[in-house]
Each structure stands twice: as structure tokens, then as C-alpha cells.
Amino acid sequence: MWGVADGAGAEAYAEAVLEPEKISTLAARYGIGEMLTRHVLVVDDEPGNLDVMEAFLAEDYIVHTAVSAERALTIIAEVRCDVVVTDQRMPGMTGTDLLAALREHQPDVAGILVTAYTDAPVLVDAINRALIFRYVRKPWEPAELLAAVAAASAFVRNGRLTTRLLALLTMGGDDLNDLLDHISRRR
């Protein structure tokens, strides 16, 4: 995945290179089903924030919540998620550390980092090491966070579809090479 602080670069890249409409058409042609789980993990050490985020995300997504990064890692080991929304400053492990660690379990998940702080070194680390999809500054508006999760989900879907289509292409290429080898031997 590509990390960009505001997500605009990742979205522009996806639009330019992945061409979502063409990917969807190819996926339908080759019988590839939906690639999203619609599972979103929200991590914040403040239970009130978790309740608010869960309340407005639950209409469109299956929401899992964790009050610590450690609990989030347990959930991510058991549940395939599309998006993880995490606070940056939490006891024990930062949101950046969490997003970097969860990539060991689910490398294609999109991470959204929520923070009230704009420390440049922290944001650079989040982009370069944790490959965040988007950075959202507190206080956030529900529409802003919903849009971020929707964009992240679309990005994950396109990435998964592209990976699956490339796998099919590779298999097809191998079959074609086998057929050409067989024909060459018969001559």
C-alpha cells in the first residue's frame, strides 16, 4: 500500500493506475466476487470516542473496537479487516506502531491515523513506516471520517481485485506457455 498523509496521493495513484471501472469489469468477467469484508477496526484508549465512531460507522460497516493496541492486534489476528482507524497517542503503543505491526497479519489493510497533534516527525514516521492511507485531525467531523473510511475501503478493494486479476493472468500465462511448449515439441 502507498502511504500519503492526506490520502489524496494514494487515491490519485489508484485512479490513474488501477482504473476502478476497468478492474470491476474484469472482475465481473472472470467471476471474482466482492473483495471487501466490510470489517473496520476502531482503536482508541477513550471508550467514549469508540462509542461515537462505532455508532456512525455501524450503519455501513461491521465495526470492531479495541481500547488498546494490544487488543487490536488480537482482533486483527482473528478477523480480516479492510480498514483500521486508530488514535495516535495511546498508552503502551502508538497508533503508528500499531499500524506497522498489524501489517504483519494483514498487509493490505488501510490505516487511518486520528490525532490532535501535527508533529511532523510523527506524521513522516506514520507515512513511511506504517504506510497510513489517511491522516485525520481531531476534532473530526463524522462526514469526514466516513468519507475517509469509504475512500480507504475503495482503495483496499481495488488493490485486492488487482492482485487477484494478476494472479489469474499469471496462471493463464503459465497455461499458455505450457501449451506453446507442447506445440513446439510436437513439431
Buried (B, 14 or more C-beta within 10 A) or exposed (E): BBBBBEBEEBBEEBEEEBBBEEBBEBBEEEEBEEBBBEBBBBBBBEEEBBEBBBEBBEEEBBBBBBBBBBBBBEBBEEBEBBBBBBBBEBEEBBBBBBBBBBBEBBEBBBBBBBBEEEEEEBBEBBBEBBBBBBBBEEEBEEEEBBBBBEBBBBBBBBBBBBEBBEEBEEEEEEEEEEEEEEEEEEE
